[in-house]
């Protein structure tokens, strides 16, 4: 990817299978291809429909990073975190394919999510992760997320054991 331009845009239906592969392969690399993780989320089959649905009462969106050949190399989304106040969004499904790592893609995705979530009226960004995802936790902490002692609400994935929060607005 040396010298290639990267672009972030909203997910489209043609991106679904690529994002699903990136998420599942990313989790499998760490032995997290197990129930209780995003690996088995039913939304993975049609992420674009889930995030772009007009039925959402609170804002949500998913963004993908594409290279100059329009190949999806990563993505991240946000949505209201059920069980918390309406101004709490959850950073969801932040995954980057190996060929996209090392180019600050995760940081760019987080910035995009923060801006969009703020525009949707969210003030807090919450996330769940797993202790095996050391590089992810490093990115979250460098991006200003604070590690919590416990989840703020019932975790959406019961295998996740690290919880972070950031004030965004």
Secondary structure, 3 states (H helix, E strand, C coil): CCCCCCEEEECCHHHHHHHHHHHHHHHHCCCCCCCCCHHHCHHHHHHHHHHHCCCCCCCCEEEEEECCCCCEEEEEEEEECCCCCCCEEEEEEEEECHHHCCCCHHHHHHHHHHHHHHHCCCCEEEEEECCCCHHHHHHHHHCCCEECCCCCCCCCCCCCCEEEEEECC
